[in-house]
Amino acid sequence: MEGDSVTLDSDLTEMMDDDLILWTFGPENTQIAEINVLADSMTVFDDVLDGRFRDRLKLDDQTGSLTITHTRTEHAGHYKLDIKRAIKTFNLTVYGVLPVPVISRNSSSSSSSCSLVCSAVNVSHVTLSWFRGISLLSSISVSDLSISLSLPLELEDQDKNSYSCVLNNPISNQTQHLDITQLCQPCAVKEGGKNPAGSPSV
């Protein structure tokens, strides 16, 4: 999850005297770190790729493992460890902190029904779902970044069931419970159920 630290393990218990260890990132194999044991040097190239790794890379001087601190979604992707003895690859997924979904009423809904929309903004790799009690009613999923994700729900005004909208990814979830009395109140009926005398009908 965003903000956590992750270590890409080299699986080495120690480095050889002549080892040259290279860490690269992305489809272009951009070099982000290097250990040259023979020259007794360790270097992180954290200004590459618009500085997305700045002050976030740490190398283990015993094993060559790479730690990325305070991860963000832009750190997700393909990493490669290149040692003279072997090549090892990693695919890192970083999940964003989930917002609480928002439930609102569609103002154009008819008087006999309650048209609702549950929405979330700036999310990726998530599923948005409507539940009645513990029963799943509908859901929608996205993998790429979605500026606005929404899912409708149509209810009768007299519906007394319990509903909730859930936004989740593989490691966390956020739930918004529907206050049906607040969002789905029926339209007020005038006294006597009809217009006062002399009032025009429209």
C-alpha beads as a LAMMPS data file, in Angstrom:
LAMMPS data file: protein, C-alpha beads

202 atoms
201 bonds

1 atom types
1 bond types

-500.0 500.0 xlo xhi
-500.0 500.0 ylo yhi
-500.0 500.0 zlo zhi

Masses

1 110.0

Atoms # bond

1 1 1 0.000 0.000 0.000
2 1 1 1.110 3.579 -0.575
3 1 1 3.407 4.798 2.192
4 1 1 4.764 1.355 3.049
5 1 1 8.338 0.185 2.499
6 1 1 9.140 -2.847 0.369
7 1 1 12.384 -4.804 0.039
8 1 1 13.348 -6.556 -3.188
9 1 1 15.433 -9.469 -1.931
10 1 1 18.543 -10.456 -3.861
11 1 1 18.556 -13.918 -2.211
12 1 1 22.284 -13.466 -1.583
13 1 1 23.721 -14.164 1.850
14 1 1 26.847 -12.223 0.961
15 1 1 28.486 -10.669 -2.078
16 1 1 31.619 -11.914 -3.821
17 1 1 34.719 -9.727 -4.001
18 1 1 34.286 -9.056 -7.720
19 1 1 30.482 -8.679 -7.809
20 1 1 28.859 -5.896 -9.808
21 1 1 25.186 -5.575 -8.898
22 1 1 22.845 -3.480 -11.031
23 1 1 19.217 -2.593 -10.250
24 1 1 17.015 -1.308 -13.089
25 1 1 13.375 -0.233 -13.358
26 1 1 10.737 -0.062 -16.066
27 1 1 10.476 -1.096 -19.718
28 1 1 13.584 0.918 -20.597
29 1 1 15.617 -0.788 -17.837
30 1 1 16.573 2.558 -16.326
31 1 1 19.406 2.067 -13.847
32 1 1 18.429 3.114 -10.320
33 1 1 21.156 1.540 -8.134
34 1 1 24.577 -0.099 -8.362
35 1 1 27.012 -1.880 -6.079
36 1 1 30.592 -2.346 -7.275
37 1 1 32.251 -4.534 -4.666
38 1 1 35.690 -4.335 -6.274
39 1 1 35.595 -0.529 -6.199
40 1 1 33.954 -0.566 -2.758
41 1 1 31.162 1.723 -3.965
42 1 1 27.365 1.860 -3.637
43 1 1 25.357 4.316 -5.725
44 1 1 21.655 5.123 -6.019
45 1 1 20.465 7.069 -9.055
46 1 1 17.368 8.525 -7.443
47 1 1 17.138 11.600 -9.688
48 1 1 16.261 9.561 -12.787
49 1 1 12.684 9.277 -14.072
50 1 1 11.725 12.775 -12.896
51 1 1 13.022 12.070 -9.400
52 1 1 10.284 9.606 -8.458
53 1 1 12.781 7.598 -6.358
54 1 1 14.441 10.590 -4.680
55 1 1 15.344 9.807 -1.040
56 1 1 13.485 6.492 -1.278
57 1 1 16.171 3.943 -2.258
58 1 1 18.336 2.018 0.207
59 1 1 20.882 -0.693 -0.617
60 1 1 21.916 -3.474 1.750
61 1 1 25.724 -3.502 1.752
62 1 1 25.811 -7.190 2.726
63 1 1 23.293 -8.750 0.333
64 1 1 22.661 -6.125 -2.355
65 1 1 18.909 -6.146 -1.663
66 1 1 17.039 -2.959 -2.560
67 1 1 14.510 -1.262 -0.271
68 1 1 12.031 1.325 -1.544
69 1 1 10.620 3.495 1.243
70 1 1 7.412 5.558 1.320
71 1 1 6.128 3.856 -1.831
72 1 1 3.664 5.517 -4.193
73 1 1 1.675 4.102 -7.082
74 1 1 4.250 5.491 -9.531
75 1 1 6.778 3.024 -8.088
76 1 1 4.753 0.062 -9.328
77 1 1 6.289 -1.824 -12.223
78 1 1 9.076 -4.117 -13.366
79 1 1 12.393 -4.257 -11.479
80 1 1 15.454 -6.239 -12.531
81 1 1 18.480 -7.314 -10.517
82 1 1 21.508 -8.077 -12.685
83 1 1 24.427 -9.898 -11.075
84 1 1 27.226 -11.630 -12.933
85 1 1 25.893 -14.934 -11.652
86 1 1 22.182 -14.430 -12.390
87 1 1 19.315 -12.135 -13.339
88 1 1 16.271 -11.809 -11.110
89 1 1 13.068 -9.904 -11.900
90 1 1 10.302 -8.468 -9.721
91 1 1 6.849 -7.099 -10.536
92 1 1 5.757 -4.641 -7.866
93 1 1 2.156 -3.528 -7.363
94 1 1 1.460 -0.547 -5.104
95 1 1 -2.148 0.003 -4.049
96 1 1 -3.346 3.502 -3.268
97 1 1 -5.062 4.483 -0.018
98 1 1 -8.773 4.068 -0.684
99 1 1 -11.221 6.943 -0.228
100 1 1 -14.626 6.357 1.348
101 1 1 -17.165 6.085 -1.503
102 1 1 -19.857 8.766 -1.718
103 1 1 -23.580 8.003 -2.090
104 1 1 -25.805 10.662 -3.639
105 1 1 -29.316 10.841 -5.090
106 1 1 -30.015 11.503 -8.734
107 1 1 -32.210 14.595 -8.667
108 1 1 -33.930 13.579 -11.906
109 1 1 -35.383 10.378 -10.418
110 1 1 -39.170 9.955 -10.416
111 1 1 -41.323 10.524 -7.344
112 1 1 -42.071 6.804 -6.988
113 1 1 -38.451 5.661 -6.985
114 1 1 -35.115 6.625 -5.515
115 1 1 -32.237 6.687 -7.989
116 1 1 -28.856 6.596 -6.253
117 1 1 -25.253 6.742 -7.403
118 1 1 -22.217 5.550 -5.478
119 1 1 -18.961 7.099 -6.668
120 1 1 -15.229 7.322 -6.001
121 1 1 -12.585 9.487 -7.666
122 1 1 -8.919 9.004 -8.587
123 1 1 -8.804 5.254 -7.964
124 1 1 -7.144 2.301 -9.702
125 1 1 -7.130 -1.499 -9.317
126 1 1 -10.431 -1.355 -7.403
127 1 1 -13.951 -2.770 -7.390
128 1 1 -17.012 -0.677 -6.492
129 1 1 -20.030 -2.688 -5.302
130 1 1 -23.587 -2.287 -4.017
131 1 1 -24.802 -4.669 -1.293
132 1 1 -28.245 -5.313 0.188
133 1 1 -27.378 -6.695 3.587
134 1 1 -24.614 -9.161 2.731
135 1 1 -25.923 -9.920 -0.769
136 1 1 -24.024 -8.473 -3.724
137 1 1 -26.320 -6.548 -6.080
138 1 1 -23.897 -5.119 -8.647
139 1 1 -20.253 -4.206 -9.094
140 1 1 -17.807 -2.550 -11.461
141 1 1 -14.013 -2.909 -11.590
142 1 1 -11.160 -0.856 -13.049
143 1 1 -7.441 -1.548 -13.334
144 1 1 -6.099 1.690 -14.798
145 1 1 -6.521 5.044 -13.061
146 1 1 -10.149 6.175 -13.159
147 1 1 -10.849 9.874 -12.634
148 1 1 -14.430 9.080 -11.620
149 1 1 -15.927 5.640 -10.997
150 1 1 -19.670 5.361 -10.351
151 1 1 -22.346 2.693 -9.923
152 1 1 -26.123 3.382 -9.941
153 1 1 -28.837 1.795 -7.794
154 1 1 -32.609 2.142 -8.201
155 1 1 -34.853 1.737 -5.128
156 1 1 -38.527 2.133 -4.365
157 1 1 -39.194 4.979 -1.939
158 1 1 -40.766 2.608 0.591
159 1 1 -37.787 0.224 0.596
160 1 1 -36.675 -0.502 4.176
161 1 1 -33.733 -2.810 3.460
162 1 1 -30.158 -2.082 4.503
163 1 1 -27.811 -1.046 1.686
164 1 1 -24.115 -0.254 1.527
165 1 1 -21.550 0.683 -1.094
166 1 1 -18.078 -0.864 -0.836
167 1 1 -14.845 0.184 -2.542
168 1 1 -12.129 -2.446 -2.307
169 1 1 -8.810 -3.627 -3.681
170 1 1 -6.976 -6.880 -2.838
171 1 1 -5.654 -5.555 0.477
172 1 1 -8.229 -3.112 1.885
173 1 1 -11.763 -1.756 1.613
174 1 1 -13.901 1.257 2.486
175 1 1 -17.651 1.083 3.137
176 1 1 -20.366 3.736 2.999
177 1 1 -23.741 2.762 4.481
178 1 1 -26.867 4.198 2.899
179 1 1 -29.021 6.419 5.103
180 1 1 -32.211 5.580 3.255
181 1 1 -34.399 7.897 5.349
182 1 1 -32.257 10.888 4.440
183 1 1 -31.711 10.257 0.728
184 1 1 -34.918 8.447 -0.203
185 1 1 -37.684 10.313 1.615
186 1 1 -40.900 10.357 -0.450
187 1 1 -42.117 13.695 -1.695
188 1 1 -44.316 15.502 0.830
189 1 1 -48.068 15.195 0.169
190 1 1 -50.188 18.279 0.664
191 1 1 -52.888 18.138 3.335
192 1 1 -55.949 16.252 2.113
193 1 1 -53.926 14.683 -0.702
194 1 1 -54.932 17.366 -3.225
195 1 1 -54.295 20.975 -4.097
196 1 1 -56.000 23.651 -1.974
197 1 1 -59.153 25.153 -3.482
198 1 1 -58.477 27.784 -6.058
199 1 1 -54.919 26.662 -6.627
200 1 1 -54.073 25.874 -10.225
201 1 1 -52.906 22.410 -11.178
202 1 1 -49.737 22.098 -13.252

Bonds

1 1 1 2
2 1 2 3
3 1 3 4
4 1 4 5
5 1 5 6
6 1 6 7
7 1 7 8
8 1 8 9
9 1 9 10
10 1 10 11
11 1 11 12
12 1 12 13
13 1 13 14
14 1 14 15
15 1 15 16
16 1 16 17
17 1 17 18
18 1 18 19
19 1 19 20
20 1 20 21
21 1 21 22
22 1 22 23
23 1 23 24
24 1 24 25
25 1 25 26
26 1 26 27
27 1 27 28
28 1 28 29
29 1 29 30
30 1 30 31
31 1 31 32
32 1 32 33
33 1 33 34
34 1 34 35
35 1 35 36
36 1 36 37
37 1 37 38
38 1 38 39
39 1 39 40
40 1 40 41
41 1 41 42
42 1 42 43
43 1 43 44
44 1 44 45
45 1 45 46
46 1 46 47
47 1 47 48
48 1 48 49
49 1 49 50
50 1 50 51
51 1 51 52
52 1 52 53
53 1 53 54
54 1 54 55
55 1 55 56
56 1 56 57
57 1 57 58
58 1 58 59
59 1 59 60
60 1 60 61
61 1 61 62
62 1 62 63
63 1 63 64
64 1 64 65
65 1 65 66
66 1 66 67
67 1 67 68
68 1 68 69
69 1 69 70
70 1 70 71
71 1 71 72
72 1 72 73
73 1 73 74
74 1 74 75
75 1 75 76
76 1 76 77
77 1 77 78
78 1 78 79
79 1 79 80
80 1 80 81
81 1 81 82
82 1 82 83
83 1 83 84
84 1 84 85
85 1 85 86
86 1 86 87
87 1 87 88
88 1 88 89
89 1 89 90
90 1 90 91
91 1 91 92
92 1 92 93
93 1 93 94
94 1 94 95
95 1 95 96
96 1 96 97
97 1 97 98
98 1 98 99
99 1 99 100
100 1 100 101
101 1 101 102
102 1 102 103
103 1 103 104
104 1 104 105
105 1 105 106
106 1 106 107
107 1 107 108
108 1 108 109
109 1 109 110
110 1 110 111
111 1 111 112
112 1 112 113
113 1 113 114
114 1 114 115
115 1 115 116
116 1 116 117
117 1 117 118
118 1 118 119
119 1 119 120
120 1 120 121
121 1 121 122
122 1 122 123
123 1 123 124
124 1 124 125
125 1 125 126
126 1 126 127
127 1 127 128
128 1 128 129
129 1 129 130
130 1 130 131
131 1 131 132
132 1 132 133
133 1 133 134
134 1 134 135
135 1 135 136
136 1 136 137
137 1 137 138
138 1 138 139
139 1 139 140
140 1 140 141
141 1 141 142
142 1 142 143
143 1 143 144
144 1 144 145
145 1 145 146
146 1 146 147
147 1 147 148
148 1 148 149
149 1 149 150
150 1 150 151
151 1 151 152
152 1 152 153
153 1 153 154
154 1 154 155
155 1 155 156
156 1 156 157
157 1 157 158
158 1 158 159
159 1 159 160
160 1 160 161
161 1 161 162
162 1 162 163
163 1 163 164
164 1 164 165
165 1 165 166
166 1 166 167
167 1 167 168
168 1 168 169
169 1 169 170
170 1 170 171
171 1 171 172
172 1 172 173
173 1 173 174
174 1 174 175
175 1 175 176
176 1 176 177
177 1 177 178
178 1 178 179
179 1 179 180
180 1 180 181
181 1 181 182
182 1 182 183
183 1 183 184
184 1 184 185
185 1 185 186
186 1 186 187
187 1 187 188
188 1 188 189
189 1 189 190
190 1 190 191
191 1 191 192
192 1 192 193
193 1 193 194
194 1 194 195
195 1 195 196
196 1 196 197
197 1 197 198
198 1 198 199
199 1 199 200
200 1 200 201
201 1 201 202
